[in-house]
């Protein structure tokens, strides 16, 4: 019997028997689901209980409980590295903030020093101006006092002249009044003198 005449076994395929292939796929999917459900531990009652204030912990924490010591050590090292990185970042941020604040403070200090120097200069100028004004005021006071003294002297002289004039006018008025009062007597005396002289002249002839 030749090898060509030996019947070959037929291998069933999905195309040959669709119903059988579909059933096999469903069984494989069910087996995978069952395997996954067996691997994942069921949640505890305390974690599945409803709570208003607490949320269920993330799947990461649940997975750590079933990890090996080496994996837990690696996770701890990773957490520590994350914390160290966060600390370094916080330190770097604080350092940058401090440097920025220091620069701002230094700039403000320089501005304050410049403002103080400016105020000192203005104060010195104000003092100089005040001293000049005070000296000018003293000079004006001296000149005003001198003018008042001169005016007083002139007024005194004018008063004396005025008083002398008034006295002279009064004396003249008194003399005139006296003359007017005695004028008839003077006239009579003159007349008598003239008459006597005339008589004496005739008698001498």
Long-range contacts (C-beta under 8 A, 24 or more apart in sequence): 41-66
